[in-house]
Every structure is written in structure tokens, then in C-alpha cells.
Amino acid sequence: MSKTIEKVMLDAMELPPTLRAFMAEQLIESLDTEDVPELSIKWKKEIHRRSQNVDRGLAALHSAEKVFKKAFASLA
């Protein structure tokens, strides 16, 4: 590991946990931006429709814990 990376890591580790989490999130998101195709207008409209349904209380929402539990159970 280069000295610069070591210095950045040591400096980052001195930040409060919430800032370290924010920094980590930003770094991870930066990895996902290469060659990402633009969403079609059809998908954008669907996302907007679903968001409106959530905002209006018309969508059935489930906790991530419940969804993952069901998904893992289906794999067994």
C-alpha cells in the first residue's frame, strides 16, 4: 500500500463513525457509475408511479428483514 493511501486511511479512521460511513458510501457508489446505461423513459415513469403510490400509502411495503427471511427460506 502506498504511503498516500495509508495516510488517507489513517486520517479517515479518525473521523466520527457517521462521517466514515458517509465516506464509505460515497466510495462504494463511485464504483457503480462506470458504463451504467441511462434509464428508459418507460422505466422512469414506472419509478415515478411507484414512488407516488408509496407516498400516498397505496403500496404494500415489507421490511427488508421479512423479505430476506422469505427469500432465504425459499432457497432451502
C-alpha positions as CSV (number, residue, x, y, z in Angstrom):
1,M,0.0,0.0,0.0
2,S,1.4,3.4,-0.9
3,K,2.1,6.0,1.8
4,T,-0.6,8.3,0.4
5,I,-3.3,5.6,0.8
6,E,-2.1,4.7,4.3
7,K,-2.2,8.4,5.2
8,V,-5.7,8.8,3.8
9,M,-6.9,5.6,5.6
10,L,-5.4,6.8,8.9
11,D,-7.0,10.2,8.6
12,A,-10.3,8.7,7.7
13,M,-10.2,6.4,10.7
14,E,-10.0,9.4,13.0
15,L,-13.4,10.7,11.7
16,P,-16.6,10.1,13.7
17,P,-18.5,7.0,12.7
18,T,-21.2,8.8,10.8
19,L,-18.7,10.6,8.6
20,R,-16.7,7.4,8.0
21,A,-20.0,5.7,6.9
22,F,-20.7,8.6,4.6
23,M,-17.3,8.4,3.1
24,A,-17.5,4.7,2.6
25,E,-20.9,5.0,0.9
26,Q,-19.5,7.7,-1.4
27,L,-16.5,5.5,-2.3
28,I,-18.7,2.4,-3.0
29,E,-21.2,4.4,-5.1
30,S,-18.3,5.8,-7.1
31,L,-17.5,2.2,-8.2
32,D,-21.0,1.7,-9.6
33,T,-21.0,4.6,-12.1
34,E,-19.0,3.1,-14.9
35,D,-20.9,2.3,-18.1
36,V,-24.3,2.5,-16.4
37,P,-26.9,2.8,-19.1
38,E,-29.5,5.6,-19.0
39,L,-32.9,4.5,-17.8
40,S,-35.6,4.5,-20.5
41,I,-38.5,6.9,-20.3
42,K,-40.7,3.9,-19.6
43,W,-38.7,2.9,-16.5
44,K,-38.5,6.5,-15.3
45,K,-42.3,6.7,-15.5
46,E,-42.7,3.4,-13.6
47,I,-40.4,4.6,-10.9
48,H,-42.3,7.8,-10.6
49,R,-45.6,5.9,-10.4
50,R,-44.4,3.5,-7.7
51,S,-42.9,6.4,-5.7
52,Q,-46.2,8.2,-5.8
53,N,-48.0,5.1,-4.7
54,V,-45.7,4.8,-1.7
55,D,-46.1,8.5,-0.8
56,R,-49.9,8.1,-1.0
57,G,-49.9,5.0,1.1
58,L,-51.2,2.8,-1.7
59,A,-48.3,0.4,-1.9
60,A,-47.9,-2.6,0.4
61,L,-44.4,-2.2,2.0
62,H,-42.5,-5.0,3.6
63,S,-39.5,-4.8,5.9
64,A,-36.1,-5.9,4.4
65,E,-35.8,-8.4,7.3
66,K,-39.1,-10.1,6.3
67,V,-38.2,-10.1,2.6
68,F,-34.8,-11.6,3.1
69,K,-36.1,-14.2,5.5
70,K,-38.6,-15.3,2.9
71,A,-36.0,-15.3,0.2
72,F,-33.5,-17.4,2.2
73,A,-36.3,-19.8,3.2
74,S,-37.1,-20.4,-0.5
75,L,-33.5,-21.4,-1.2
76,A,-33.5,-24.2,1.4
